[in-house]
Amino acid sequence: MPTDEEMQELIDKCTWTWTTQNGVKGYKVTGTNGNSIFLPAAGHRLGSSLYHVGSDGYYWSSTPYDDRYDYNAYYLDSDFHYMNNDDRLYGQSVRPVVE
């Protein structure tokens, strides 16, 4: 999983374009070097229910926050993207990174 620093770099230094790829809504995030990734608006899970699929993306970082909110989370929708912390009971997406 990306660290907070890596996620903040995406937010601060990349171009974010709300798009649809293969029928899935989300952000195409393009770096200054021209490389890009697609972050789907996969929503999140709470118990057995899914919420905000197709409108919001929720992603965990690997950076711990505190004992209750284990890791910082990043929220994406068609208008903005920001960091917050969240309870681990929410099922949110994980985006692997290569070192």
ABEGO torsion letter per residue (X at the ends): XBBAAAAAAAAAABBBBBBBBGGBBEBBBBBAAGBBBBBBBAEBBBEABBBGBGABBBBBBABBABAABABBBBBBBAABBBBBBBBAABBBBBBBBBX
